[in-house]
């Protein structure tokens, strides 16, 4: 919780003299997060005088030129930021995400926007975001950016009492605002400065063209058949599902995705997937991402993972799923999840929640899923929650498959190969 005596507001002046009245914190302490900021519940920075001020971080803290360029691309070409738009940037006191966030803050000021920067402790998939962060999100700014060392964190209020709109339920204020087209966004979990600088300034015209091509094929398909050298041989139903293009075009309300971007992804039709997945690139587990040395083999029946085999990486995956299942029971006992949702949350810890196809030519497999899943010509399948909000889970574990062959099947029985051995056709 961000309690009064530990919540620090930094009014940034154009002179940026050291601040003496807030527990001795100075702006230069932002360059030493481990010494000062790590022990804080939350730090909020906001401009005094809005866009008329000088670029605080740019002028007073060293920001790499590559980051400044990438941040400008993100604010202008990706988001299409307009004058006086309100932007909320949420980050952690860790070097890389902090540097990226400060660069984005400056780029937003240059664009004439009104940015606010919030720091909270590092969060994992099973952690709750700070109450002050959720409250800031509830203020419904035009743009929300999550630049996190791991994750933004769960919304304890919406998890217990979801937003209900028609037949949809949202267990996070962030997804509610995005899904109902009340804001736009990008989110960058586990992003690094190197990754942001290298994979954000790309040819977006080319990316958007190929994303549209793949999205159109998936939207028409009733199922896909995926094979790969790893032993993958799986059929995933897609009937009545709509693919989403993470193509870096987040200029309209309701648009959002990862940055770096470069994928098309879709929620599998519930209960239809069957076959074998051989994860052989990298995979998300409780402690982060690991590069896979020995393929993880996952057997799938009726849309759920029924068996996982392999070596150490497989054991980590099984352990993460089991912990998610046990955490659901703990949350129900603590009143954090309604009792009537216990069974579905536990079952969906083994649900196939996503099929994604990587399309960013600058991305490399580095053991960080934010970049790994964007690698051109790969695909990834996630275990856990989906993006259509009808399979709730506490986890979403992406696993990468290299050199896949992907064929789509249409309602009339026709078939078409859209990727062959990792090459987009």
C-alpha positions as CSV (number, residue, x, y, z in Angstrom):
1,X,0.0,0.0,0.0
2,X,1.2,3.5,-0.8
3,X,0.7,5.1,2.6
4,X,0.8,8.9,3.3
5,X,4.2,9.1,5.0
6,X,5.9,7.1,2.3
7,X,4.3,8.6,-0.8
8,X,6.6,11.1,-2.4
9,X,5.5,13.7,-4.9
10,X,8.4,15.3,-6.8
11,X,7.5,18.6,-8.4
12,X,10.0,19.0,-11.1
13,X,11.0,22.6,-11.8
14,X,12.9,23.8,-14.8
15,X,16.0,24.4,-12.6
16,X,15.8,21.0,-10.9
17,X,17.6,22.0,-7.7
18,X,18.0,19.1,-5.3
19,X,14.9,18.5,-3.2
20,X,15.6,18.8,0.5
21,X,12.3,18.3,2.1
22,X,11.3,14.8,1.2
23,X,13.3,12.5,3.3
24,X,16.5,13.7,1.8
25,X,15.6,12.3,-1.7
26,X,17.3,14.1,-4.6
27,X,16.6,13.7,-8.2
28,X,20.0,12.2,-8.8
29,X,18.8,9.4,-6.5
30,X,16.8,8.2,-9.5
31,X,20.1,7.0,-11.0
32,X,20.7,4.9,-7.9
33,X,17.4,3.0,-7.4
34,X,18.8,0.3,-5.3
35,X,19.9,2.8,-2.6
36,X,16.7,4.9,-2.4
37,X,13.7,3.9,-4.4
38,X,13.6,0.2,-3.8
39,X,12.3,0.6,-0.3
40,X,9.5,2.9,-1.3
41,X,5.9,1.8,-1.9
42,X,5.4,4.3,-4.6
43,X,7.0,7.4,-6.1
44,X,5.0,9.7,-8.4
45,X,6.6,12.3,-10.6
46,X,4.7,15.0,-12.3
47,X,5.5,18.2,-14.1
48,X,5.0,21.6,-12.6
49,X,3.7,23.7,-15.4
50,X,3.2,20.8,-17.9
51,X,4.6,21.1,-21.4
52,X,6.1,24.6,-20.7
53,X,8.8,23.1,-18.5
54,X,12.1,22.0,-19.8
55,X,12.7,18.3,-20.3
56,X,13.6,17.3,-16.8
57,X,15.2,14.0,-17.4
58,X,16.8,14.8,-20.7
59,X,18.4,17.9,-19.3
60,X,19.6,16.6,-16.0
61,X,20.0,12.8,-16.2
62,X,22.0,11.1,-18.9
63,X,19.7,9.2,-21.3
64,X,21.2,7.3,-24.2
65,X,20.6,8.8,-27.6
66,X,19.3,5.5,-28.9
67,X,16.7,5.4,-26.2
68,X,15.6,9.0,-26.9
69,X,15.1,8.1,-30.6
70,X,13.1,4.9,-29.7
71,X,11.0,6.8,-27.2
72,X,10.2,9.5,-29.8
73,X,9.1,6.8,-32.2
74,X,6.9,5.2,-29.6
75,X,5.2,8.4,-28.6
76,X,4.7,9.8,-32.1
77,X,4.7,7.0,-34.7
78,X,3.2,4.3,-32.5
79,X,0.8,6.3,-30.3
80,X,0.2,9.4,-32.4
81,X,0.2,11.5,-29.2
82,X,-1.6,14.8,-29.4
83,X,-1.2,18.0,-27.5
84,X,-2.6,18.1,-24.0
85,X,-3.3,14.3,-23.9
86,X,-2.9,12.8,-20.4
87,X,-0.3,10.0,-20.3
88,X,0.2,7.7,-17.3
89,X,3.6,5.9,-17.2
90,X,4.0,3.1,-14.7
91,X,7.4,1.6,-14.0
92,X,9.7,0.2,-11.3
93,X,12.9,1.4,-9.7
94,X,15.2,-0.7,-11.9
95,X,17.8,0.7,-14.2
96,X,16.5,-0.3,-17.6
97,X,12.8,0.2,-17.2
98,X,13.5,3.5,-15.4
99,X,15.6,4.8,-18.2
100,X,13.1,3.9,-20.8
101,X,10.3,5.5,-18.8
102,X,12.2,8.7,-18.4
103,X,12.9,8.8,-22.1
104,X,9.2,8.3,-22.8
105,X,8.3,11.0,-20.3
106,X,10.5,13.5,-22.1
107,X,9.2,12.5,-25.5
108,X,5.7,13.0,-24.3
109,X,6.6,16.5,-23.1
110,X,8.1,17.2,-26.5
111,X,4.8,16.1,-28.1
112,X,2.9,18.6,-26.0
113,X,1.3,16.0,-23.8
114,X,0.9,15.9,-20.0
115,X,2.7,12.9,-18.7
116,X,2.8,11.5,-15.1
117,X,5.4,8.9,-14.1
118,X,4.7,6.5,-11.2
119,X,7.1,4.0,-9.6
120,X,6.0,0.9,-7.8
121,X,7.9,-2.1,-6.5
122,X,8.6,-4.9,-9.0
123,X,5.6,-7.2,-9.5
124,X,5.3,-10.8,-10.7
125,X,2.3,-12.6,-12.4
126,X,0.9,-13.5,-9.0
127,X,1.4,-10.1,-7.3
128,X,-1.1,-7.2,-6.8
129,X,-0.4,-3.8,-8.2
130,X,-0.1,-1.0,-5.6
131,X,-3.5,0.5,-4.7
132,X,-2.2,3.9,-5.7
133,X,-1.3,2.6,-9.1
134,X,-4.8,1.1,-9.7
135,X,-6.3,4.4,-8.5
136,X,-4.2,6.3,-11.0
137,X,-5.4,3.9,-13.8
138,X,-9.0,4.5,-12.7
139,X,-8.5,8.2,-13.4
140,X,-8.7,7.1,-17.1
141,X,-6.0,9.0,-18.8
142,X,-5.9,9.0,-22.6
143,X,-2.8,6.8,-22.7
144,X,-1.4,4.3,-20.2
145,X,2.1,2.8,-20.5
146,X,3.3,-0.1,-18.4
147,X,7.1,-0.3,-18.5
148,X,7.7,-3.1,-16.0
149,X,10.6,-5.2,-14.8
150,X,8.2,-8.1,-14.8
151,X,4.5,-7.3,-14.7
152,X,2.1,-4.5,-13.9
153,X,0.3,-6.5,-11.2
154,X,-3.2,-7.6,-10.6
155,X,-6.1,-5.4,-9.6
156,X,-7.4,-6.8,-6.3
157,X,-10.7,-4.9,-6.5
158,X,-11.6,-6.0,-10.0
159,X,-10.4,-9.5,-9.3
160,X,-13.0,-9.8,-6.5
161,X,-15.7,-7.7,-8.2
162,X,-15.1,-7.8,-12.0
163,X,-16.4,-5.1,-14.4
164,X,-19.4,-6.5,-16.3
165,X,-20.3,-5.1,-19.7
166,X,-22.8,-7.3,-21.6
167,X,-21.5,-10.8,-21.6
168,X,-17.9,-9.7,-20.9
169,X,-16.2,-9.6,-17.5
170,X,-12.9,-7.7,-16.8
171,X,-10.8,-8.6,-13.7
172,X,-8.5,-5.6,-14.1
173,X,-9.3,-1.9,-14.5
174,X,-6.6,-1.7,-17.2
175,X,-8.1,-4.3,-19.4
176,X,-11.6,-2.9,-18.8
177,X,-10.5,0.6,-20.0
178,X,-8.7,-0.8,-23.0
179,X,-11.4,-3.3,-23.9
180,X,-14.1,-0.7,-23.8
181,X,-12.1,1.7,-25.8
182,X,-11.7,4.3,-23.1
183,X,-7.9,4.7,-23.6
184,X,-5.0,3.3,-25.6
185,X,-1.8,1.8,-24.5
186,X,1.3,-0.2,-24.9
187,X,2.9,-2.5,-22.3
188,X,6.5,-3.7,-22.1
189,X,7.0,-6.4,-19.4
190,X,10.6,-7.3,-18.8
191,X,11.8,-4.8,-21.4
192,X,15.5,-3.9,-21.5
193,X,17.1,-0.7,-22.8
194,X,19.0,-2.6,-25.5
195,X,15.8,-4.3,-26.6
196,X,13.8,-1.1,-26.7
197,X,16.5,0.8,-28.6
198,X,17.0,-2.0,-31.3
199,X,13.4,-3.3,-31.8
200,X,11.2,-0.2,-31.6
201,X,12.6,2.0,-34.4
202,X,11.6,-0.3,-37.3
203,X,9.8,-0.1,-40.7
204,X,6.2,0.1,-39.4
205,X,4.7,0.3,-42.9
206,X,6.2,-3.1,-43.8
207,X,5.2,-4.6,-40.4
208,X,1.6,-3.5,-40.6
209,X,1.3,-4.9,-44.1
210,X,2.5,-8.4,-43.1
211,X,0.5,-8.3,-39.8
212,X,-2.7,-7.6,-41.8
213,X,-2.0,-10.4,-44.2
214,X,-1.6,-13.0,-41.3
215,X,-4.5,-11.6,-39.3
216,X,-6.8,-11.9,-42.4
217,X,-5.9,-15.6,-42.8
218,X,-6.5,-16.4,-39.1
219,X,-9.8,-14.5,-39.0
220,X,-11.1,-16.7,-41.9
221,X,-9.8,-19.9,-40.5
222,X,-11.8,-22.4,-38.3
223,X,-8.6,-24.1,-37.2
224,X,-4.8,-24.2,-37.7
225,X,-2.5,-27.2,-37.8
226,X,1.1,-26.5,-36.5
227,X,4.1,-28.8,-36.9
228,X,7.7,-28.2,-36.1
229,X,11.1,-30.0,-35.8
230,X,10.6,-29.9,-32.0
231,X,7.9,-32.5,-32.2
232,X,5.0,-30.1,-32.3
233,X,1.9,-31.5,-34.0
234,X,-1.2,-29.8,-32.8
235,X,-4.6,-28.6,-34.1
236,X,-6.0,-25.4,-32.6
237,X,-9.6,-24.4,-33.2
238,X,-10.2,-20.7,-34.1
239,X,-13.9,-20.6,-35.1
240,X,-15.6,-17.3,-34.1
241,X,-12.3,-15.9,-32.9
242,X,-10.8,-12.7,-34.1
243,X,-7.0,-12.2,-34.4
244,X,-5.3,-9.1,-33.0
245,X,-2.4,-7.4,-34.8
246,X,0.3,-6.1,-32.5
247,X,1.6,-3.9,-35.4
248,X,2.6,-0.8,-33.6
249,X,-0.5,1.2,-34.6
250,X,-2.0,2.3,-31.2
251,X,-3.4,5.6,-32.4
252,X,-7.1,4.9,-31.7
253,X,-8.8,4.4,-28.4
254,X,-9.0,0.7,-27.6
255,X,-5.8,-0.1,-29.5
256,X,-2.8,-1.5,-27.6
257,X,-0.2,-4.2,-27.5
258,X,3.4,-4.9,-26.7
259,X,6.3,-2.6,-27.5
260,X,8.5,-3.9,-29.0
261,X,5.7,-5.1,-31.2
262,X,5.5,-7.4,-34.2
263,X,3.1,-10.3,-33.8
264,X,-0.4,-11.5,-34.7
265,X,-2.1,-13.4,-31.9
266,X,-5.5,-15.0,-31.3
267,X,-7.3,-16.8,-28.5
268,X,-8.0,-20.5,-29.3
269,X,-11.6,-21.6,-29.5
270,X,-12.3,-23.1,-26.0
271,X,-12.1,-26.8,-25.7
272,X,-10.9,-27.5,-29.3
273,X,-7.2,-27.9,-29.3
274,X,-5.6,-31.3,-29.4
275,X,-2.2,-32.8,-30.1
276,X,1.4,-32.2,-28.9
277,X,3.4,-29.0,-28.4
278,X,7.2,-29.1,-28.4
279,X,8.4,-25.9,-26.9
280,X,12.1,-25.4,-28.0
281,X,12.8,-21.7,-27.9
282,X,12.1,-20.1,-24.6
283,X,9.3,-20.2,-22.0
284,X,7.9,-18.1,-19.2
285,X,7.9,-19.6,-15.8
286,X,7.5,-18.2,-12.3
287,X,11.0,-16.8,-12.0
288,X,11.0,-15.3,-15.5
289,X,12.0,-16.7,-18.9
290,X,14.3,-19.5,-19.6
291,X,16.0,-20.5,-22.9
292,X,15.0,-24.2,-23.5
293,X,17.9,-26.7,-23.9
294,X,15.8,-29.8,-24.0
295,X,12.3,-29.5,-25.6
296,X,9.3,-29.3,-23.3
297,X,6.7,-31.7,-24.5
298,X,3.1,-30.8,-23.6
299,X,0.2,-33.1,-24.4
300,X,-3.1,-31.3,-25.1
301,X,-6.7,-32.6,-25.0
302,X,-9.9,-30.6,-25.3
303,X,-8.0,-27.3,-25.0
304,X,-6.1,-28.2,-21.8
305,X,-2.6,-29.3,-21.1
306,X,-2.8,-32.8,-19.7
307,X,0.8,-33.9,-19.4
308,X,4.2,-32.2,-19.5
309,X,7.5,-34.0,-20.0
310,X,11.1,-33.0,-20.4
311,X,14.0,-32.1,-18.1
312,X,14.6,-29.1,-15.8
313,X,12.7,-26.6,-17.9
314,X,9.7,-28.9,-17.9
315,X,9.8,-29.3,-14.1
316,X,9.9,-25.5,-13.8
317,X,6.8,-25.2,-16.0
318,X,4.9,-27.8,-14.0
319,X,5.9,-26.1,-10.8
320,X,4.6,-22.8,-12.0
321,X,1.3,-24.2,-13.1
322,X,0.8,-26.0,-9.7
323,X,1.7,-22.9,-7.8
324,X,-1.0,-21.0,-9.8
325,X,-3.5,-23.6,-8.9
326,X,-2.7,-23.5,-5.2
327,X,-2.6,-19.7,-5.2
328,X,-6.2,-19.7,-6.5
329,X,-7.3,-21.6,-3.5
330,X,-5.4,-19.2,-1.2
331,X,-7.1,-16.2,-2.9
332,X,-10.5,-17.8,-2.6
333,X,-9.9,-18.4,1.1
334,X,-8.8,-14.8,1.6
335,X,-11.8,-13.5,-0.3
336,X,-9.7,-12.2,-3.2
337,X,-11.5,-14.4,-5.8
338,X,-15.2,-15.3,-5.5
339,X,-15.8,-18.9,-4.5
340,X,-17.9,-19.6,-7.5
341,X,-14.9,-18.8,-9.8
342,X,-12.5,-21.2,-8.0
343,X,-13.0,-24.2,-10.3
344,X,-12.6,-22.2,-13.6
345,X,-9.5,-20.4,-12.4
346,X,-7.9,-23.7,-11.4
347,X,-8.8,-25.4,-14.7
348,X,-7.6,-22.5,-16.8
349,X,-4.1,-22.7,-15.4
350,X,-3.8,-25.4,-18.0
351,X,-5.8,-23.8,-20.7
352,X,-4.4,-22.9,-24.1
353,X,-4.8,-19.2,-24.0
354,X,-3.0,-17.9,-27.1
355,X,-1.5,-18.7,-30.4
356,X,0.9,-16.0,-31.6
357,X,3.1,-15.5,-34.7
358,X,6.3,-13.4,-34.5
359,X,6.9,-10.9,-37.3
360,X,9.6,-8.4,-36.0
361,X,12.7,-8.7,-38.2
362,X,14.9,-7.0,-35.6
363,X,14.0,-9.3,-32.7
364,X,16.2,-12.1,-31.5
365,X,15.8,-15.0,-29.1
366,X,17.5,-13.7,-25.9
367,X,15.6,-15.4,-23.1
368,X,13.2,-12.5,-22.7
369,X,9.7,-13.4,-23.9
370,X,8.8,-9.8,-24.8
371,X,11.4,-10.0,-27.6
372,X,11.5,-13.7,-28.1
373,X,7.8,-14.0,-29.1
374,X,8.3,-11.3,-31.8
375,X,11.1,-13.1,-33.6
376,X,10.2,-13.3,-37.3
377,X,8.9,-16.7,-38.4
378,X,8.4,-18.2,-34.9
379,X,5.2,-19.0,-33.1
380,X,4.3,-19.2,-29.5
381,X,1.5,-20.8,-27.6
382,X,0.5,-19.7,-24.1
383,X,-0.8,-21.7,-21.2
384,X,-3.3,-19.9,-19.0
385,X,-5.6,-16.9,-19.5
386,X,-6.7,-15.7,-23.0
387,X,-7.3,-12.3,-24.5
388,X,-11.0,-12.8,-25.2
389,X,-11.7,-12.6,-21.4
390,X,-13.6,-16.0,-21.3
391,X,-10.8,-18.1,-19.8
392,X,-9.7,-16.4,-16.5
393,X,-6.4,-17.5,-15.0
394,X,-3.8,-16.1,-12.7
395,X,-1.1,-16.9,-15.2
396,X,-0.3,-16.5,-18.9
397,X,2.9,-18.5,-19.8
398,X,4.2,-18.1,-23.3
399,X,6.3,-20.8,-24.9
400,X,8.2,-20.4,-28.1
401,X,8.3,-22.8,-31.0
402,X,11.1,-22.4,-33.7
403,X,10.7,-23.1,-37.4
404,X,7.0,-23.9,-37.4
405,X,4.9,-24.9,-40.4
406,X,1.4,-23.4,-40.0
407,X,-1.6,-24.3,-42.2
408,X,-5.0,-22.8,-41.9
409,X,-8.3,-24.6,-42.6
410,X,-11.3,-22.7,-43.8
411,X,-15.0,-23.4,-43.3
412,X,-15.4,-24.7,-46.8
413,X,-12.7,-27.3,-46.2
414,X,-10.0,-25.5,-48.1
415,X,-6.5,-25.3,-46.6
416,X,-3.5,-23.0,-47.0
417,X,0.0,-23.0,-45.6
418,X,0.9,-19.5,-44.4
419,X,4.3,-20.3,-42.7
420,X,6.6,-23.1,-43.8
421,X,9.7,-24.0,-41.7
422,X,9.7,-20.6,-40.2
423,X,9.4,-18.7,-43.5
424,X,6.3,-16.5,-44.0
425,X,4.8,-17.3,-47.4
